[in-house]
Amino acid sequence: MDGISLEEALVAIGYRGDHQIPRADQYLELHIEQGVALEEAKAPIALVTHCWGAKKVRLELSGVSAHTGPTPMDERRNALLAASHVVVAVEQLTKQYEAILYSSVGRMEIHPNSPNTIADHVELWIEFRSPDEAALASAEQDLVQVLRQIEKTTECSSNITSCETRNVVEFDKIAISEIESRFAQASIPHLHLTTVAGHDAIRMQEVCPSTLLFVPSKDGITHSVAEYTSDEDVCAGYAAMFEAISHLITLSPSGRNFGRPSQ
């Protein structure tokens, strides 16, 4: 329910518990690349060095509900029209940054969502992604300036209700170096790549040293029914992951105290 945290709910029903949460020594994740670098290089595996940062903006646009028939065009305050300007503006401002900034408006909710009623409220979910945190901050500022202009043009108001920031994440260098050494011993060719998409390893890096491995994905298609990775590539990925895990286990705890906080 709104206003009740998970911890509060667990306490209320007697399920909070008093056990210490176990601490992971190391996190290792295997995932499809969601790109074409491995496929084009005909390489079976990639070690991911870092993840792009992101700005995730939730935006509300407010106008006035009215009938689409008799309401004169110059008297309308159409929130959907304002939202359409935002979608185009996000695409245009992204192009100013060339290849270091990606963007999308992936979700839109329209109220009252009636075919003969002018929308009085629209919510948009906007994302910017970049390997450059300064570019992300600048894009957010650009968006604010664009919104001021759209407000004047459409006579609708705008309100950024939330803005989630994910900083650029660098994965554990020591683990990457150790796994790379093991791959060399096992004659496993590999690439070094970055990731634009988010992964569990990104959050886990805040808890313990984390490593992300990629296997090829055909044509880089992802989040689609056409997404495909061959059985051969999947098996090669698991074999590489086994080599990585086997080596990391030999380093803990004597070779390296993975992830354990000092007492």
C-alpha positions as CSV (number, residue, x, y, z in Angstrom):
1,M,0.0,0.0,0.0
2,D,1.0,3.6,-0.5
3,G,3.2,5.0,2.3
4,I,4.1,1.7,3.8
5,S,7.6,0.4,3.3
6,L,8.4,-3.3,2.8
7,E,10.2,-3.4,6.2
8,E,7.2,-1.9,7.9
9,A,4.9,-4.4,6.4
10,L,7.2,-7.3,7.4
11,V,7.4,-6.0,11.0
12,A,3.6,-5.7,11.1
13,I,3.1,-9.4,10.3
14,G,6.0,-10.7,12.3
15,Y,8.2,-11.7,9.3
16,R,10.9,-9.1,9.6
17,G,13.4,-11.6,11.0
18,D,16.6,-10.9,12.9
19,H,19.2,-12.9,10.8
20,Q,22.2,-11.2,9.3
21,I,22.1,-10.9,5.6
22,P,24.9,-13.0,4.0
23,R,27.4,-11.0,2.1
24,A,28.4,-12.1,-1.4
25,D,32.1,-12.4,-2.2
26,Q,31.7,-12.0,-6.0
27,Y,28.9,-11.7,-8.5
28,L,29.2,-13.0,-12.1
29,E,26.5,-12.6,-14.7
30,L,26.1,-14.1,-18.2
31,H,23.9,-12.2,-20.6
32,I,23.3,-11.7,-24.4
33,E,25.2,-8.7,-25.8
34,Q,22.1,-6.9,-27.1
35,G,24.5,-5.6,-29.8
36,V,26.4,-6.9,-32.8
37,A,30.1,-6.5,-31.8
38,L,30.6,-10.1,-30.9
39,E,28.7,-11.4,-33.9
40,E,30.7,-9.2,-36.3
41,A,34.0,-10.2,-34.7
42,K,32.9,-13.9,-34.6
43,A,34.0,-13.9,-31.0
44,P,32.3,-16.2,-28.4
45,I,32.5,-14.0,-25.3
46,A,33.0,-10.5,-24.1
47,L,34.2,-9.0,-20.8
48,V,32.2,-5.9,-20.0
49,T,34.3,-3.1,-18.6
50,H,31.6,-0.5,-17.7
51,C,28.0,0.5,-18.1
52,W,26.6,3.8,-19.5
53,G,24.8,6.1,-17.1
54,A,21.2,7.1,-17.4
55,K,18.6,9.7,-16.6
56,K,15.0,8.4,-16.3
57,V,12.5,11.2,-16.3
58,R,8.8,11.0,-15.5
59,L,7.0,14.0,-16.9
60,E,3.4,15.3,-16.5
61,L,1.7,17.6,-19.0
62,S,-1.6,19.3,-18.1
63,G,-4.1,21.0,-20.3
64,V,-7.9,21.4,-20.4
65,S,-10.4,18.7,-21.3
66,A,-12.8,19.7,-24.1
67,H,-14.9,18.3,-26.9
68,T,-12.8,17.8,-30.1
69,G,-15.8,18.8,-32.3
70,P,-17.1,22.3,-31.3
71,T,-14.0,23.6,-29.4
72,P,-12.2,26.1,-31.6
73,M,-8.6,25.2,-32.5
74,D,-7.2,28.4,-31.1
75,E,-8.9,27.9,-27.7
76,R,-7.6,24.4,-27.1
77,R,-5.0,23.5,-24.4
78,N,-4.2,20.0,-25.7
79,A,-1.9,18.0,-23.3
80,L,-1.4,15.4,-26.0
81,L,-0.2,18.0,-28.5
82,A,2.3,19.2,-25.8
83,A,3.4,15.6,-25.3
84,S,4.0,15.2,-29.1
85,H,6.2,18.3,-29.1
86,V,8.2,16.8,-26.2
87,V,8.7,13.5,-28.1
88,V,10.1,15.3,-31.1
89,A,12.1,17.7,-29.0
90,V,13.8,14.8,-27.1
91,E,14.8,13.3,-30.4
92,Q,16.2,16.6,-31.8
93,L,18.2,17.6,-28.7
94,T,19.7,14.1,-28.6
95,K,21.1,14.5,-32.1
96,Q,23.2,17.5,-30.9
97,Y,25.3,15.1,-28.8
98,E,26.0,12.8,-31.8
99,A,26.9,9.2,-30.6
100,I,27.4,9.9,-26.9
101,L,23.7,10.3,-26.0
102,Y,20.8,7.9,-26.7
103,S,17.2,8.7,-25.8
104,S,13.7,7.4,-25.9
105,V,10.1,8.1,-24.9
106,G,9.0,4.6,-24.2
107,R,5.7,5.1,-22.4
108,M,2.8,7.5,-22.5
109,E,-0.4,7.6,-20.5
110,I,-3.3,9.8,-21.8
111,H,-6.3,11.0,-19.9
112,P,-9.2,10.7,-20.6
113,N,-8.0,8.7,-23.6
114,S,-11.2,9.3,-25.5
115,P,-11.4,9.7,-29.3
116,N,-13.6,12.8,-29.1
117,T,-12.1,14.5,-26.1
118,I,-9.1,16.8,-25.9
119,A,-6.5,15.3,-23.5
120,D,-6.2,17.2,-20.3
121,H,-3.4,15.1,-18.8
122,V,-0.5,13.1,-20.3
123,E,2.4,11.3,-18.5
124,L,5.6,10.5,-20.4
125,W,8.5,8.3,-19.4
126,I,11.7,9.8,-21.0
127,E,15.2,8.2,-20.9
128,F,18.6,9.5,-21.7
129,R,21.7,7.2,-21.7
130,S,25.3,8.1,-22.1
131,P,28.9,7.0,-21.2
132,D,29.4,10.7,-20.3
133,E,27.8,11.9,-17.0
134,A,28.3,15.5,-18.0
135,A,26.3,14.9,-21.2
136,L,23.5,13.4,-19.1
137,A,23.4,16.4,-16.9
138,S,23.4,18.8,-19.9
139,A,20.6,16.9,-21.6
140,E,18.5,17.2,-18.5
141,Q,19.0,21.0,-18.5
142,D,18.3,21.1,-22.2
143,L,15.0,19.3,-21.6
144,V,13.9,21.8,-18.9
145,Q,14.6,24.7,-21.4
146,V,12.6,22.9,-24.1
147,L,9.7,22.4,-21.7
148,R,9.5,26.1,-21.0
149,Q,9.1,26.8,-24.7
150,I,6.5,24.0,-25.2
151,E,4.5,25.5,-22.4
152,K,4.4,28.8,-24.2
153,T,3.5,27.2,-27.5
154,T,0.7,25.0,-26.3
155,E,-0.4,26.8,-23.1
156,C,-0.1,23.6,-21.2
157,S,1.9,23.2,-18.0
158,S,4.6,20.7,-17.4
159,N,6.0,19.1,-14.2
160,I,8.9,16.7,-13.8
161,T,7.6,14.4,-11.1
162,S,10.7,12.2,-10.8
163,C,14.2,12.0,-12.2
164,E,16.2,8.9,-11.5
165,T,20.0,9.1,-12.1
166,R,22.2,6.0,-12.7
167,N,25.8,7.0,-12.8
168,V,28.4,5.4,-15.1
169,V,29.4,2.1,-13.5
170,E,32.9,0.6,-13.8
171,F,33.0,-3.1,-13.2
172,D,35.7,-4.7,-11.0
173,K,39.1,-4.4,-12.7
174,I,40.8,-7.1,-10.6
175,A,38.2,-9.7,-11.4
176,I,38.3,-8.7,-15.1
177,S,42.0,-9.1,-15.2
178,E,41.9,-12.4,-13.4
179,I,39.2,-13.8,-15.7
180,E,41.1,-12.5,-18.8
181,S,44.2,-14.4,-17.6
182,R,42.1,-17.6,-17.2
183,F,40.6,-17.1,-20.7
184,A,44.1,-16.9,-22.1
185,Q,45.1,-20.1,-20.4
186,A,41.9,-21.8,-21.7
187,S,42.4,-20.3,-25.2
188,I,39.0,-18.5,-25.1
189,P,39.0,-15.5,-27.5
190,H,37.2,-12.5,-26.1
191,L,36.4,-8.8,-26.5
192,H,36.2,-5.9,-24.1
193,L,32.8,-4.2,-24.4
194,T,30.6,-1.6,-22.7
195,T,26.9,-2.0,-22.0
196,V,24.2,0.6,-22.6
197,A,21.5,-1.6,-21.1
198,G,21.1,-2.0,-17.4
199,H,21.9,-5.4,-15.7
200,D,21.8,-6.9,-12.3
201,A,25.6,-6.7,-12.2
202,I,25.3,-2.9,-12.1
203,R,23.4,-2.9,-8.8
204,M,25.5,-5.8,-7.4
205,Q,28.7,-3.8,-8.0
206,E,27.5,-1.6,-5.1
207,V,27.6,-4.6,-2.9
208,C,30.5,-6.7,-4.1
209,P,33.0,-7.0,-7.0
210,S,30.9,-7.8,-10.0
211,T,31.6,-9.0,-13.5
212,L,29.4,-9.2,-16.6
213,L,30.0,-11.5,-19.5
214,F,28.3,-11.3,-22.9
215,V,27.5,-13.9,-25.5
216,P,26.5,-13.0,-29.1
217,S,22.9,-12.1,-30.0
218,K,21.8,-12.3,-33.6
219,D,21.6,-8.9,-35.3
220,G,21.7,-7.3,-31.9
221,I,17.9,-7.6,-31.6
222,T,16.7,-7.6,-28.0
223,H,13.4,-7.2,-26.0
224,S,11.7,-8.6,-29.1
225,V,10.2,-12.0,-30.1
226,A,13.0,-12.0,-32.8
227,E,15.7,-12.1,-30.1
228,Y,17.9,-15.1,-30.6
229,T,21.2,-16.7,-29.4
230,S,22.2,-20.0,-30.8
231,D,22.6,-23.1,-28.6
232,E,26.3,-23.2,-29.6
233,D,26.8,-19.6,-28.4
234,V,24.9,-20.3,-25.2
235,C,27.0,-23.4,-24.4
236,A,30.2,-21.5,-25.2
237,G,29.1,-18.8,-22.8
238,Y,28.5,-21.3,-20.0
239,A,31.9,-22.9,-20.6
240,A,33.5,-19.5,-20.4
241,M,31.5,-18.7,-17.2
242,F,32.6,-22.0,-15.7
243,E,36.3,-21.2,-16.3
244,A,35.8,-17.7,-14.8
245,I,34.0,-19.1,-11.7
246,S,36.6,-21.9,-11.2
247,H,39.4,-19.4,-11.2
248,L,37.7,-16.8,-9.0
249,I,37.0,-19.5,-6.4
250,T,40.7,-20.3,-6.1
251,L,41.3,-16.6,-5.2
252,S,38.9,-16.4,-2.3
253,P,39.5,-15.9,0.5
254,S,43.3,-16.4,0.5
255,G,44.0,-14.8,-2.9
256,R,41.6,-11.9,-2.4
257,N,38.9,-11.1,0.1
258,F,36.1,-10.5,-2.4
259,G,33.5,-8.1,-1.3
260,R,33.7,-8.7,2.5
261,P,33.6,-5.4,4.4
262,S,36.2,-4.8,7.1
263,Q,35.1,-5.5,10.6
